[in-house]
Each structure stands twice: as structure tokens, then as C-alpha cells.
Amino acid sequence: MTQQMQAIEINEPGILTPAQRPVPQAKSGEVLIRVTASGVNRPDLLQRIGKYPPPPGITDIPGLEVSGEIVESLDPQWRPGDKVCALLSGGGYAEYVTAPAGQCLPVPSILSMPEAAALPETVFTVWNNVFVRGQLKPGETLLIHGGGSGIGTTAIQMAKAHGAKVFVTAGTDEKCRTCMNLGADRAVNYKTQDFVEEFSGIDVVLDMVGGDYIARNLKILNTDGRHVSIATMQSATAEIDLRQIMQKRIVLTGSTLRPRSVGEKTALATGIRNTVWPWVETGKLKPLIHATFPLADAQKAHDLLESGAIAGKIVLTV
């Protein structure tokens, strides 16, 4: 096998450029994947501009999810030739990447490799925050802010497959229609409507906005509601009325995924394989791909994602 590979580097001032890098070496408990496709996510944008550095010991090559073929396995659960998609802490924008064996999942039979590459980061995030931390139950109502995003379009389908009602906010009427087509029960354009006036009776909120959205979300949460924060696109600080939390017994929680241990991510993968993968295999969950770009055009992919003019995911093909 070749000792060098094409990869994408972050150069000053935050520009993605192709480069040659050594092929990484798998360690015990890991697999080496020949990458077919890599998902593009907002944390990649933050890493590119220096606001989301990789954890200690992780490559500076961006990319948090891939699909591909295992070429070397140092763990008995996988063999060379297995087609997998994998959650990564970095390194996905390259021809080869290593991944902990427990963070790999088999490519669903009904998906293409680019579609499979768009699953791990969003599915792990939604599973952890909506189902594990948010404890969404069938029959409850989930409010998703950013319904047209990769996270949002995935969360809509997962929640509906689970038997929940889904409300969303999105930034254009077209994105609202896309959310409705994916199964959302109601969709509000947050630029033209006040979601607090439009929605009520919310059991779980998946919030990636922060700022004044937190107080507004609390107003429409039910008693024993759960508020889950996963990003702070507006602001990382918020002013809230603690009496609402006490009176309605609201749970405020949230998480980040990248810094968590391999053991924690492996446990999430087990739950996903048991519950979510059957939804994929039966067509209840399918990633919405907005566009694909060759790996060398990673900067163009970032420019498109930053524009906000997309619904779903962008994928790089190798």
C-alpha cells in the first residue's frame, strides 16, 4: 500500500488546500479505512478558523465522519474488505483514516457510500442528545431549531420513526417545506414568525442557537420538559428565569461529542446499531444530501455550507 495520501490541510488564514500526508498507522483496537466519502459539518468550519481545535493527540486534518473500506483491522470485529461508516475525532478529509473499531458501523445496504458518510456525526449527535439525554418518548413533541441543517433533517426523521410529533424552525420557506416533506408536523420560518406564538406543548427542545432562544424555549416547554443545547450559534450566554425551571421541573442539559471517550462513543454506537440502523434499513431514515464535491474542492464545500443556502448535508468524495 502507498505510504503517502492526499489530504486537506488548514493553512493561514483559514484556507483549505490539498497536500500530501503520510498514511496513518492503525493502533490496537483500531481500523484503517480507505475513504470513499467524507461528511462536511459545521464543527469543521469552526476548526478551520481556529475556534474548534482537535483534542490532544488527534490529527489536524479536519473531518468527523467517513465511509469507506477497511484495509487493515487490529480488532476482531472487523475484517479487511468490510464497508463501514465511522465517527471520527478528526482526519476524515483524506484518502485514508484510522478509527476506533467501536465507532464504526456497517454501511446500510440501501445507501450509497456518500449517503453513508453523511450519517455518523449527525446520527450520533441526535441519538445522544434527543434520545439519551433528552429521553424523547413516543407520543411526545420535539422542537428542533435549525430544522434544515444536517442535524435537523436527521432529527426529524429519527423522531418520527420513534413515534414522536416534530415541530421545527428554519430560515426560509423553502427549508420549512423541506422539513415538512421529511415528516415534520409543523414548520415555522423564524425570520417571519415568532415560534413562541406558534408553538406550545413542547416536551423536548433540541437547540443549536443559544442566546435569547433559551428563555423563549422555556416558555413553551411542558412540565417535566427537557432542554438540550448542542451549539451556540447566536450566543453562549443567556438570561433565564429560574422560577420557570423550578415550577415546571425543566431539565437543562447539553453535550459535545468530539471530546468524549472512545468507550462512551462505542456505547452510543451500540444503541444506534440496535435502534437507528433498522430505521435506515427500512427507509425511515435517509440522509438528505444537498451537494457533493471532490476532496480537492473542500474549500468550495465550506463556502457553500457557510452561505447557509443548503438543506441537509454536504459530502466530499475521494
N, C-alpha and C positions, 0 to 999 in steps of 0.2 A: 504494500500500500504506500502511496505517496507520503512523504514526510512534511509537505507543505500544503496549505489550503488557502483558498480565497476567503477572506473575512472582511468585515466592515469595521473600521476604526472611527473613533470620535476625535477629530482634530480641531484645533482652535480656528475660529471662535464657534465651536459647537457645530461643526460640519461633518457629515458622514462621508467617508471616502473608502473605496476598495483598497485592500492591502493584502500582502502575503503574511501568513502566520504559521507557526508550527502546528501540526495536527495534535490536539490534546491527547494525553495518555489516561486511559481509564484506570481507576484505583479499585481496590477491593469493594465489592458491593455496588459497583457502577457498571454502566454500559457505554460503549462508544457508538454513536449514531451517525450514519451518513445522511445528512439532512436533505430532505426533499423540499420542504417549505417551512417558513418561519412566520409566526404571527407578529403583527405590529401593535403595540399597546401604548397607552398614554404614559406609563412609567418609563418607557423608552425615551419619550420626548424629554421628560424631566432629567433622565440620566445624561442625555446629550447636552443639556445646558448647565450641567453641574449641580442639579438640585436633588438627585437621587442616586448617589454613588453606590456601586456594588458593595455587598458585605465583604468583610475581610477574607482574603483568600480566594475570592471569585474573580474571574477574568473581567477585564474592562470592555470586552466585546459585548455590545447590547444584545438583547433578545431573550425573552422569558418563556417561549414556547416554540416547539418544533414538531414536525412529523418527519419520519424517515425510516431507514432500515438499520437494524443493529448489525454492526460488522465485528464487534467484539463484546463479549459478556463476561464479567467477573462476578456474576451472581447466577445461581442455578435456575431462577425463574424465567430467564430469557436466554434465547439462543441466537447466534448469527443467522440473519435472514428474516427474523421476526420484524414485522412492520408495526411501529409504535408511534404514539404521540407522547410528548413528555413536557412536564413543568420544569422550568429551569430557574436558577438564580442569576443566570447570565450566559452569554456565549452563543445565542441562537442565530445571530446574523453571520453564519459561517457555513462552510461545506461539511464540517464535522463538529460534533459537540459531545461532551460526556454528560451523563445524567445519573443520579441515584436510581437504582433499579426500581425502588418503591414508588418513584414519581413518574413511572412510565405506565401507559395504558395501551391496550391493543387498539389499532385503528379499526373503528367500526366498519363492518362490511359494506354498508350502504353509502359511505362517504368517500370522496376523493381525498388524496393526500393534502392538497391545500385546505380543504374543509377541515380535516382532522387537525391541522396545525393551528386553526383558529379556535380550538376548543379549550386546551388546558388552562390557560391563565384566567379566562372568564368563568369556566365551569368550576374550577377550584375556588375562585373568589365568591361566586354566588352560592355554592354549596356551603362553604364555611360561614358566610355572613347571613344569608337568608334562612338556611335550614338548620345549621348547627347553633350559631349564636342567636339568630332571630327566632328560631323554633316555630317557623311557619307551619300551620296545620291546615289540612283540607277544610274548605269552607270559610277560612279567614280571608281578609283583604290585605293585599300587599300594595304599597305605594312605592313606585320606582321613579326617582328623579334621574333624568338623562336616559329616558326610555329608548332613544335611538342609538345609543352607544353600543359598543360590543358587549359590555356588561349588561346594559339594559335589554337588548334584544335577546340575550341568553336567559336573563332572569325571567322575562315574560314567559318564555316557553317552558322553563323548568317549573315555575309556579303554577301554570295552567295544567301541566302534566300531573302535578301534585294535587290538583283539585281546588286550588285557591282562586279567588277573584283578584284581578290585577288592574290597578289604576296607574297611569304614567303621566309624567310631564316631559315635553320635548320642545325644541326651539323653533320648529317650523310646522306648518300644517301638513306638509308632505311627510315629515318624520312621524307626526301623530297618526297619519293614515297607515304608514308602515307598521307602527306598533299595533294598531287595530288589526291589521292583516295577519300579524303574528299571534293574535289571540287576546290582546289587551281588551278589557271590558270598557274602559273609558280612557281617553287621552286628552290632555289639555296643553295648549300652546302657552307656555309660561310667559311669553313676551306679550301676549294679548289678553290673557285671562289670569285671574288670581286663583291659584289652586286651592287656597284655604276656603274660598267661597264656593268652589265647585265640588270639593271632595269632603267627605265625613266618614266616620266609622272605620278608621284605619287600624289594623292590628299590628302591622309591621311596616316600618319605613326603611327603605334602602336609600341612603343619602350620600351623594358624592359632591355636594355643593358646599355644605358648612355655612358659616356666617349667619345671616338672619333667617336662613331656611330652618335652622334648628328650632327656634321659638315658634315659627309658623307650623312646623310639623307637629310639635307638642300639642298645639291647639286642636288638631283633628285626630289625634291618636285616641283610641278607645282606652277604657280602664284595663290595666294589665298589658298595655301596648308595649312594643319593643322598637326602639330606635337604633338603627345600625349605621354607623358612619364608616365610609371606606375611602373618602377623599375630601379635599378641602379646596375645591376649585374657586370658590368665592373668597373664603377666609377660614383660617384655622382657629379663630376665636369667635365666641358667641355669647350673647347675654340672654339668659333664660330665667323664667320664673320657677323657682324650686318648688313652690306650692303646687304647681301642676303635676310635677313628678310625684310628690307625696300623695296628693289627693287621688290621682289616677294610677298610682303604683307603677309608673312607667319605668322601664329598664332602658338605660342609655348604655350602649356598648359600641364596639367597632373593632377593627383589626387591620393589620397589614399582612401581606402574605410572604413577600420575599425574604424577610429576616428569620422566618420560622424554621425550626429544626427539620432535618430530614425525617425524623420519626413522626413529627406532627403532620408533615405533608404526606407521608406514607399512610397515616391513619385516614386523612381526608381522601386519599386515592382509593382506599378500600371502600369507603362509603359511596364514593362516586361510581366505582365499578359495580357495586351491588344495586344501587338505586337509579343513578342517572344513565348509565350505559344502556340499560334496557329501553329507556325512553328514546335514546338515539337510534337504537336498532329497529325500533318500531315506528320511526319517523316523527315522534312527538317533539324532538329537539333536533334542529339542524342549524348550523352556524350560517348567519347571513353575511356573505362576502360582498363587500362594496367594490373592491378593486384588487388586482394583483399586480405586482411589479417584479422584474428581475432583481436578484440580490444586489447587483451593482447600482441599482436605482433606489437604494434605501432612502436617500435624502429626499427624493421626489415623493416617496411614500409618506415620510414625516411631514413634508409640506402640505400634503393633502389632508392628513389627519389633523394638523394644526388649524387648517382652514375651517374645520367644523362642518364642512359641506358633505358629510357622509352619514350613512346609516349602516350599522354593523361593523364589520372588521375589514382591515387591510392585511394582505398576506404577501410576503416575499417568496418567490420561487427560486430554487437553486438549480 
